[in-house]
Amino acid sequence: MKRIAIVEDEAAIRENYKDVLQNQGYSVQAYANRQQAMQAFTTRLPDLAIIDIGLEDEIDGGFTLCQALRAMSNTLPIIFLTARDSDFDTVCGLRLGADDYLSKDVSFPHLLARLAALFRRSELAANAEQSHEQLMERGPLSIDANRMQVSWNQHAIELTVTEFWMVHAMAKHPGHVRSRGDLMQEAKIYVDDSTITSHIKRIRKKFIAVDANFDCIDTVYGMGYRWDSHG
């Protein structure tokens, strides 16, 4: 049974989501604030976390919690579910390592579909050793699909699962444009175009952090993205 953690300070909303998810067969632990959640997470991580941004007296407590969770696990699926739906908050959430960002007015069927997609992706990652192409070398880029590790010039690049599969999708066919739809399909996520754009920006920053001259991810306007190995 998959274990989902909900961190939401409004009791009625917290219990509502908990009931819906339990009825779908998930094991659900619910927490009202960041401190309660962190205490539980240090003992055992859930299989997926759903986090609100504002938590009791902490306006951005969810962002802090996401950062801490991502430091504990690079692959744990994290979803922000919040009433704050500005582009700024969305980009902040994704930059901190969240896999998805949903508004609280999202329908339950839509939320359940996003959860199922993230769990399917996690299962694929767990079975990565069955991949027909476990090791991929593209110049300074090295991708190990078995261990879900990426390195650039022998420096490890710490990517989330979403980011890993996006890089994998682009590098698999250098020079070929991959549409946002292609990247969503490879990463097993279903999000809007701006979310894909935020993920790509975050990926670029991680590579640039180890190599200031990195420029292998091209934006092909109106079409998508391309891995350019520079010959």
N, C-alpha and C positions, 0 to 999 in steps of 0.2 A: 504494500500500500504506500503510495507516494505521500510524503509529509510536506505540507505547505504551512508556512508561517505568515500570519497577517499581523502587521504592525499599524494600528489605527486607533487614534485617541477617542473617537466618537463611538460610544458603546453600542448604540443602535445599529450603526453601519457595520461595526466590527462583527456583531452577532449575526447580522443579516448575511454577510459574505460567508461567515463560518458555516451557517446552516446550509446555504446553497452548495458550497464545496463539499461538505460532509455528505450531502445527499447524492453527490456525484461519485462517492466512493473514496474521497481523499481523507487522509488524517490531517486535522487542522489544529494548530496551536495559535492562539490569538494573544497579542500583547498591546497594552495601552500606551506604552512609551518606549523610548530608546533604551533606557536603563534595564527594564524588564527583558526586553528582547536580547540585548547583549549578554545578559547574565545566562539566558538560556542557550544562546548561540555558542558561547565559549564551552559549554558542556557538550552540545551536539548541534551540528548544522542541519537545517531542514533540506529538503530536496529542491525547494523553490521558495523565494520570499516575495511577498507583496507588501509594499511599503507606502505609507502616506508621507508627504513632505513635512507638513506642520504636525508636530507631536507634542501635545500639551503646551508647556511654556517654551518649547524650542521651535522657533519659526522655521528653521531649516534642519530640524533634527533628523529627518529622513535622509537628507543628503549626507549628513555625518555618518549615519548608520550604514548607508550604502557603501561609503568609502571603507568603513571598517570591515564590512562583510566581504568586499572585493579583495581586501588585503588577506583575509582568512582563506578565501577560495577564489581562484581565477575563473572557475567554470560554473559556479552556482548560478542558476537563472534568477535574475532580480527584475521585478516589475514595479514601477512606480504607478500607483493608482491614486489620483489626487484631483482635487477641484481646481488646482492651479494649472492652467493649460496654456500659459504664455509660451512663446517660442524660447524666451530666455530660460525659463524653468526647464523646458524640455531638453534644450541643449545642455544645460548644467547637469541634468540627471544622466544623460547619455555619456557625457564626458567623465562622469564619476564611475562609469562602468555598468550602468543599468542596461539590460537587454531590451526593455520595452518601456513605454510610457503611455499610460492610458488615463483618460478623463473619467471622473466618477459617474458621468452620465452614460458610460458605455453599457450596452445591454449585457445581461448575463450570458446569453448564447455566444456573444462576441468574446467576452472575457474567457469563457470556457474553451473556446476555439484557440485563443492565444496561448492559454496554459497547455493545452494538448500539443500544440506545435512545439513549444519549448521543451516539453517532456520527450517528444519524439526525437528532437534534436539531441538531447542529452543521451538518449539510448543509442543513437547512431554514434555519438562520440565514444560511448563505452565500448562499442563494437568496432572501433576504428581499426583494430588489428586485421579485420576482414577486408579492409580496403585494398583494391587492386593496385593502388599506387601509394605505398606507405611513405617512401622517401622521395622528395622532389628537390632538385638543385636547379637554381636559375641564377647563374653568376654568383654574386655574394649572398643571395637568398637561399636558405635551406629550410625545408618544411618536412617535419616528421609527423605524418598523419596518425601514426600509431600512438605517439605520446602527446600529440597535439601541441608540438613545440615549433616555434619559428625563430630563426636566427638570421642576423644580417652581419656579414663580415665576422662571423663567429661570436657576435654579441647577441644574447638572448633578447627577444622582443616579447614582453609580457602582454599577450592579447587575451581578451575575453573569448568565449566560444563563438559568439557572433562574429567578432572581428577575425578570428582564425579562419572560419569558413569563407569569409569574404576575400581574404588574401589568397586562400587556396583556390577559390573560383577564378580569380584574375590571373594568378601565376600559372595555373594549369595550361592556359592557352595564351602565352605572351603575344601582344600585338593585336589580339582579338578584343573587340569592344564587348563588354558584358553589361547588359542593361540592368537597371535597378531591379527589374523583375527576376532576372537571372540570379542576381546576388541574393535576393530574398529567398529564392528557391533553394540555392546552395546552403544558405545559413539556416533554412527552415524557420524563417520568421515572416510575419505578414504585417508590414508597417507601411506608412506613407513615404513618399519620396524624400521629404525633408529629414526623416529619421535616418534613412540610408545615407544621405549627405552628411549628417552629423557623425555617423559611424566612420565614414571614409576620412573625414577631417581628423578624427581621433586616431585612426590608424596611421595617417601621415605623420602626426605629431610624435607618435611613439617611435617611428623609424628615424625621424629627424633628430630625436633626442640622442640617438647613438651615432648618427651620421648627418651632419649639418647639410651635406650636399645631396642627400637622398631626394630623388625626383622621379621615381619609377611608376608612380600612379598618376596617370593622365586622366583629366576630366574631358570627355568628348561631349560637348554641349548638345543637349537635346537627345542624346543617345545613351550615355552611361559612362563607364570607366574602363580603363585599359591598363594592363601591366606592360610597361615599356622597359625591356631589358637592355636597351641601348646597343642592340646588335650583339 
